[in-house]
Amino acid sequence: MDPASIAGIVLALVAIIVSMLMEGGDPMSILLLPPIILVIGGTFGVAMAGGMMSDSMGIGALFKRALMTKKIENGPLVDVIVKLSDRARREGLLALEEEAKSVEDPFLRRGLELAIDGTDSREVREILEGEIDSKRRADKAGAKIFTDMGGFAPTIGIIGTVLGLVHVLENLSDPSSLGHLIAGAFVATLFGVMTANVFWLPLANRLKRISELEIEGMELALEGVLSIQAGANPRIVARKLRGLVSTGGEKQQKAA
């Protein structure tokens, strides 16, 4: 598992709590149930209204995907493709029939099966590109609900603050309670802004990044299958595919 999201969220929450303590505040003072219910429930409700029910019903799986997805490295996939390319060039494409069944990556396995079955290279490209486009659309829809929640949460928080201030105005005859009521009113704005920028928008960006890396792997597999089918030189295949791997942390780790 790549702990970036969990570590980042925890770090942000710790920074908020520590800053409150340093200023003499009490973190428990912001844990008021009414504004929390309003902000979280209202945010999810309006985000649901802007999409399809299937998008909202899958939010639990999206949470799990964003927080628990294992580390994605496309470098090893290139090594697998080069190995298959080398064998296919020496023994022929049909020699991969048994080995293809043990390939872990399901997308690469399906591509190899198409090639081994004698499917025309253009049809292989069309089929696999169709799967890539389908995944890209599904991932975009998954990230959208968190992006929407990040956009709506601050506004829902302001609504909560306005409601709280209305309650304050109803109690002007009791000056001793005004300070507590005003502070409680602004807690809704705090939770709206905080949840948007600590939870929803980072999770949306995390899902987008995961999607980018997974689609990159699928595109590598597509190019690899077509190169194997064409009988390309394994060294050329390796150079071509490694040039497509993103130049992020994966390469930096290898360099280290």
C-alpha positions, -999 to 999 in steps of 0.1 A, spaced: 0 0 0 12 35 -8 5 55 24 8 90 9 -29 99 13 -33 86 48 0 102 59 -9 135 43 -44 137 58 -30 128 93 -2 154 89 -28 181 80 -51 172 109 -21 172 133 -10 206 121 -46 220 126 -48 206 161 -13 217 171 -20 252 159 -52 253 180 -33 242 211 -5 267 205 -31 295 204 -47 283 236 -78 267 219 -95 234 228 -98 210 198 -129 195 215 -147 228 211 -151 223 174 -165 188 177 -201 199 176 -225 173 161 -251 196 144 -226 214 121 -208 181 114 -240 164 103 -250 194 82 -217 197 64 -210 160 58 -246 150 51 -254 181 30 -222 179 10 -228 142 2 -264 150 -7 -257 178 -32 -229 157 -47 -253 128 -51 -278 152 -68 -252 161 -94 -245 126 -105 -260 91 -109 -271 69 -81 -245 43 -91 -217 69 -86 -229 76 -50 -234 40 -41 -198 33 -50 -183 59 -27 -172 33 -2 -152 15 -28 -137 48 -40 -126 56 -4 -109 22 -2 -93 26 -37 -80 61 -28 -66 51 6 -56 14 3 -44 10 -33 -11 -8 -34 20 9 -48 18 11 -86 51 5 -105 51 1 -143 88 -7 -145 83 -45 -138 56 -46 -164 81 -35 -190 105 -63 -179 77 -89 -184 68 -76 -219 105 -76 -229 109 -111 -217 78 -122 -237 90 -103 -267 124 -121 -266 108 -155 -264 82 -147 -292 110 -135 -315 130 -167 -309 102 -193 -308 73 -177 -325 41 -161 -311 24 -194 -304 51 -203 -280 36 -177 -256 3 -195 -254 10 -213 -221 31 -185 -206 4 -159 -213 -19 -178 -189 5 -170 -160 8 -133 -167 -5 -114 -137 -16 -83 -154 -51 -91 -167 -50 -64 -195 -17 -77 -208 -30 -112 -206 -61 -104 -227 -40 -86 -252 -16 -115 -256 -45 -139 -260 -59 -118 -288 -25 -117 -306 -20 -154 -301 -54 -162 -315 -44 -144 -347 -64 -113 -343 -54 -85 -368 -32 -59 -352 -56 -31 -360 -84 -50 -343 -62 -57 -313 -55 -20 -310 -92 -10 -313 -103 -36 -287 -76 -26 -262 -79 11 -268 -117 7 -262 -110 -9 -228 -86 20 -219 -111 46 -229 -138 28 -208 -116 28 -178 -106 64 -182 -143 74 -183 -151 53 -152 -122 67 -132 -131 102 -142 -167 96 -129 -152 82 -97 -130 112 -90 -158 136 -99 -179 129 -69 -150 139 -45 -142 169 -66 -179 179 -64 -179 174 -27 -148 196 -24 -165 223 -42 -198 221 -23 -185 217 12 -174 253 19 -208 266 7 -227 241 28 -205 253 57 -216 289 50 -252 278 51 -246 262 85 -231 294 97 -260 315 85 -284 291 102 -263 294 134 -264 332 132 -301 331 128 -302 312 161 -279 338 176 -303 366 166 -332 347 182 -313 348 215 -302 384 217 -321 387 250 -296 364 266 -261 381 261 -244 355 282 -250 328 256 -241 348 225 -204 340 226 -210 303 226 -237 305 199 -216 326 176 -186 303 180 -208 273 173 -222 290 142 -187 294 126 -178 258 133 -199 249 102 -177 271 80 -146 256 95 -158 220 88 -169 230 53 -135 244 44 -115 218 63 -133 187 49 -130 202 13 -93 208 15 -81 180 38 -104 152 26 -124 156 -5 -101 174 -29 -70 154 -19 -89 122 -24 -101 133 -58 -65 141 -68 -54 108 -55 -79 89 -76 -69 109 -106 -32 100 -100 -40 63 -95 -60 63 -127 -31 80 -146 -6 53 -135 -30 24 -142 -38 38 -177 -1 43 -183 4 6 -175 -24 -4 -199 -9 18 -227 24 1 -221 8 -33 -224 -10 -22 -256 22 -11 -272 40 -42 -259 14 -66 -274 16 -48 -308 54 -49 -308 54 -86 -299 28 -93 -326 50 -75 -351 81 -95 -341 100 -64 -330 135 -66 -316 133 -70 -278 160 -43 -273 139 -18 -293 108 -29 -274 126 -22 -241 138 12 -251 104 22 -265 84 11 -235 109 25 -209 106 58 -226 68 57 -220 71 51 -182 64 83 -162 95 101 -149 82 104 -113 92 87 -81 96 53 -97 127 63 -117 141 84 -88 139 53 -66 157 32 -92 184 59 -95 188 58 -57 
